[in-house]
Amino acid sequence: ADPRKFLEDLLEFDKDNIPEEVIRKVTPYVEREDFDPAAIKKASVACEAICLWGRAMHKYHFVAKQVEPKKIALREAEATLEKTMEK
């Protein structure tokens, strides 16, 4: 396996479109007590980084779901403001 390709894949990961099925499959692992970066670091610093990344993507998914309706409302409000300012 090419470590540079792996790093590139992580950096280019489409975190805004993680399928619900992937989240469902990953959640049991994220919730495990032993899926802890500090504990994993004892075995491997590289694995600690992957654990941190995985947990971050999992959390990002749920935060993004909460923020999305607010982004939509903001875009609508900005469009309304733009129309009002044109008059």
Secondary structure, 3 states (H helix, E strand, C coil): CCHHHHHHHHHCCCHHHCCHHHHHHHHHHHCCCCCCHHHHHCCCHHHHHHHHHHHHHHHHHHHHHHHHHHHHHHHHHHHHHHHHHHC
